[in-house]
Amino acid sequence: MKIMNIKDINAFFKMIDECKGKVELVTGEGDRLNLKSKLSQYVALANVFSDGKIDELEIVAYDKDDIKRLIDFMYMGS
């Protein structure tokens, strides 16, 4: 799933930390990084600091409750 226009990066990573299952970031090269890892979160942030928001991320979540949490986050406009 693609997550777009993340303006509150801290809230996004807090929500990721609260997920029960594995949540992965899919890079442009097709690699998958575990977003629950702080190191992977820093890698994701390295691409952000040009304007302070994340325009688009491709995320893979495996737990149905986590998928709902990600969708709810997108609709809340954070």
C-alpha positions in Angstrom: 0.0 0.0 0.0 1.2 3.5 -0.7 1.0 6.1 2.1 1.1 9.7 0.9 1.6 13.2 2.3 2.8 12.3 5.8 3.2 15.7 7.5 3.6 14.5 11.1 6.6 12.2 10.8 6.8 11.6 14.6 3.2 10.5 14.8 3.8 8.2 11.8 6.7 6.4 13.4 4.9 6.3 16.7 2.0 4.6 14.9 4.4 2.1 13.3 6.0 1.3 16.7 2.5 0.4 18.0 1.9 -2.1 15.2 1.8 -5.7 16.3 3.3 -7.4 13.2 6.1 -6.7 10.8 5.8 -3.5 8.8 8.2 -3.0 5.9 9.2 0.0 3.7 9.7 -1.0 0.1 12.6 1.1 -1.4 12.7 2.3 -5.0 15.0 -0.7 -5.7 12.5 -3.2 -4.3 14.4 -3.8 -1.1 12.3 -4.2 2.0 13.3 -2.5 5.3 11.8 -3.3 8.6 10.2 0.0 9.7 10.0 -1.1 13.3 13.8 -0.9 13.3 15.1 2.6 14.4 17.9 2.3 11.8 15.4 1.8 9.0 13.4 4.7 10.3 16.5 6.9 10.0 17.1 5.7 6.5 13.5 6.7 5.6 14.0 10.0 7.3 17.2 10.7 5.3 15.0 11.0 2.2 12.6 13.4 3.9 14.6 16.3 5.3 14.4 18.4 2.1 11.0 19.8 3.0 10.0 18.1 6.3 7.3 15.8 5.0 7.1 12.4 3.3 5.3 12.7 0.0 5.0 8.9 -0.6 6.1 5.6 0.9 5.3 2.1 -0.2 4.5 0.0 2.9 3.8 -3.7 3.4 2.0 -4.8 6.6 1.1 -8.4 7.4 -1.2 -8.1 10.4 -4.8 -7.1 9.5 -5.1 -4.8 12.5 -1.9 -3.1 11.4 -3.3 -2.6 7.9 -6.4 -1.0 9.4 -4.2 1.2 11.6 -2.2 2.4 8.5 -5.4 3.1 6.6 -6.9 5.0 9.5 -3.7 7.1 9.8 -3.9 8.0 6.1 -7.5 9.1 6.4 -6.8 11.2 9.5 -4.6 13.4 7.3 -1.4 13.2 9.4 
